[in-house]
């Protein structure tokens, strides 16, 4: 029987300083000792999550980019779901009347049209 535990990262497992707390790390270690497969789901980029998990020596499946990517325990890309090019182009070049910032992910990185120091303060890249 396969056993899996899946967790959201931001606002669930991560502390306000964007790191995993000692109690959380201990709990994750106990799950691994019981042969429970760990899976982390996040809107974050896979590169950022691989950095976080690598620093903690955690092997886990990753669901990243708000579900657009699924990665194996070894980091291999298992699934990708991109916007069609015409839709992505329409969104990218639309004149938005908003203070919101646009973030564009691809497999190599993360791009944004504005500097947002507060956003990047918690990123561990």
C-alpha positions as CSV (number, residue, x, y, z in Angstrom):
1,X,0.0,0.0,0.0
2,X,1.4,3.4,-1.0
3,X,1.4,6.0,1.7
4,X,1.8,9.7,1.0
5,X,1.6,12.9,3.0
6,X,1.1,16.1,1.0
7,X,1.7,19.6,2.5
8,X,1.2,23.2,1.4
9,X,4.3,25.3,2.2
10,X,3.5,29.1,2.6
11,X,1.1,29.7,5.5
12,X,1.2,26.0,6.5
13,X,4.6,24.4,7.0
14,X,6.8,27.5,6.6
15,X,7.3,29.8,9.6
16,X,6.8,33.6,9.1
17,X,10.5,33.9,8.3
18,X,10.0,31.4,5.4
19,X,11.9,28.5,7.0
20,X,10.8,25.2,8.5
21,X,10.5,25.1,12.3
22,X,12.2,22.5,14.5
23,X,8.9,20.8,15.4
24,X,7.9,20.6,11.7
25,X,11.4,19.1,10.8
26,X,11.0,16.6,13.6
27,X,7.5,15.6,12.4
28,X,8.7,15.3,8.8
29,X,11.6,13.1,9.9
30,X,9.2,10.8,11.8
31,X,7.0,10.5,8.7
32,X,10.0,9.5,6.6
33,X,11.1,6.9,9.3
34,X,7.6,5.3,8.8
35,X,8.2,5.1,5.0
36,X,5.6,7.8,4.2
37,X,6.4,9.6,1.0
38,X,6.5,13.4,1.4
39,X,5.0,15.7,-1.2
40,X,5.2,19.5,-1.0
41,X,2.8,21.7,-3.0
42,X,3.5,25.4,-3.5
43,X,3.1,28.3,-5.8
44,X,6.9,28.7,-5.6
45,X,9.3,27.8,-8.4
46,X,10.9,24.4,-8.3
47,X,14.4,25.9,-8.1
48,X,13.5,27.6,-4.8
49,X,12.0,24.5,-3.3
50,X,14.9,22.3,-4.3
51,X,17.2,24.7,-2.5
52,X,15.0,24.6,0.6
53,X,14.7,20.8,0.6
54,X,18.4,20.3,-0.3
55,X,19.5,22.4,2.7
56,X,17.4,20.2,4.9
57,X,18.3,16.9,3.3
58,X,14.7,16.2,2.6
59,X,13.6,14.0,-0.4
60,X,10.1,14.8,-1.5
61,X,7.9,15.0,-4.6
62,X,7.2,18.6,-5.5
63,X,4.1,20.2,-7.0
64,X,5.3,23.7,-7.9
65,X,4.2,26.8,-9.8
66,X,0.6,26.5,-8.5
67,X,0.3,23.0,-9.9
68,X,2.0,23.6,-13.3
69,X,5.0,21.3,-12.5
70,X,5.4,18.0,-10.7
71,X,8.9,16.7,-9.8
72,X,10.1,13.3,-8.7
73,X,12.1,12.6,-5.5
74,X,15.2,13.0,-7.7
75,X,14.0,16.3,-9.1
76,X,13.0,14.9,-12.5
77,X,10.2,16.8,-14.2
78,X,7.2,14.4,-14.3
79,X,4.5,16.7,-15.5
80,X,4.2,20.2,-16.9
81,X,1.2,22.3,-17.8
82,X,1.9,25.5,-19.6
83,X,-0.4,28.2,-20.8
84,X,-0.8,28.1,-24.6
85,X,1.6,30.5,-26.2
86,X,-1.2,32.8,-27.5
87,X,-2.8,33.1,-24.1
88,X,0.6,33.8,-22.4
89,X,1.4,36.5,-25.0
90,X,-2.1,38.1,-24.5
91,X,-1.6,38.2,-20.7
92,X,2.0,39.4,-21.0
93,X,1.3,42.3,-23.4
94,X,-2.1,43.4,-21.9
95,X,-2.1,46.9,-20.5
96,X,-3.1,46.3,-16.9
97,X,-4.4,49.2,-14.9
98,X,-3.3,47.8,-11.5
99,X,-0.5,48.1,-8.9
100,X,-0.2,44.3,-9.0
101,X,3.0,42.8,-10.4
102,X,3.3,40.1,-13.0
103,X,5.4,37.1,-12.4
104,X,6.4,34.7,-15.2
105,X,7.8,31.3,-14.5
106,X,9.6,29.0,-16.9
107,X,11.7,26.0,-16.1
108,X,14.9,28.1,-15.8
109,X,13.8,30.8,-13.5
110,X,11.3,33.4,-12.4
111,X,10.8,36.8,-13.9
112,X,8.9,39.9,-12.7
113,X,8.3,43.3,-14.2
114,X,8.9,45.2,-10.9
115,X,11.3,45.2,-8.1
116,X,9.6,44.0,-5.0
117,X,12.1,43.8,-2.1
118,X,9.6,42.6,0.5
119,X,8.6,39.7,-1.7
120,X,12.2,38.6,-2.3
121,X,13.2,39.0,1.4
122,X,11.9,35.5,2.2
123,X,13.3,33.7,-0.9
124,X,16.3,31.5,-0.3
125,X,17.8,31.4,-3.8
